[in-house]
Amino acid sequence: MTYDPGKGFYRTRGGNFIRSTIFGHGNFPTYQILWAIKKSGYDGYVSLEFEGIEEPKMAVEISIENMKRMLADLEK
């Protein structure tokens, strides 16, 4: 279990603390997740949700840029 870092974080079922953040900036392996989705043959829509302590407009813009870059890199 990790120590509670304070405002903006919440405890997982495993007792650790995480917080929502900009797509690609957190602990989740977002590129690998997109790779697995692509490898499965899925070619439909994806959606992006932001929930974090950053300013929403800026955070969504960065998140979209990150996702587009990762999806483009998957095409290489």
N, C-alpha and C positions, 0 to 999 in steps of 0.2 A: 504494500500500500504506500502511496506517495503522500506527501504532506499537502494539505489544502493551500493552494496558492492564492486564494481569495476571490475577489469579485470577478464574475464572468465564468468561473469554472463550476462544473458539477461532478458529482461522484458517479463512477460507473458501478455496475454490479460487482465487478472484481475489486472494488475499493480504491481505484485510482481516480485521479482528477483529470478531466479533459474540458476543453471549451470549443464551441463552434467558432469557425474562422473562415477566412477566404479560401476558396477552392484551390488546392495545391499547396497551401501553407501549413497545413496541420500534420498530424501524425499518420493519417490514413494514406496508404499507397495509391493515390488517385490515378497515376499513370498506369500502374499495373492493373487496376480495376477496369479502366477503359480498355486496356489491351485484352483482358479476359472477355469483356462484353463483345468487342470486335471479333475476337477469335471464335466466339460462339456462333457467329453468323448474323447477329442482330444488326440491322441497318435502318432502324426506325429513328424516331425522335428521342432526344434526351432532354431532361429538364434540369434546371439548376435552382437550388433554393439557398438563400443566404440567411443565416441566423448567427449573429456574432456581435461583438462590442465595437467593431469598426464602423465608420460612417457608411451607411448602406449603399448609397450611389457609387462611391468609390470602390467599395468592396465587391459589388456586383460587376462593375466594369473590369476590375482586375481578375475576378473569377472567370468571367467570360473569355478574356484574353488568354488566361492559363488553359482553360478547357480547349479553346480553338487551337492553341499551339500544340497541346498534347495530341489532339485528334489529327492534326496535320503531320506530326512526327510519326504517328502510327502508319501513315500512308507511305512513308519512305522505305 
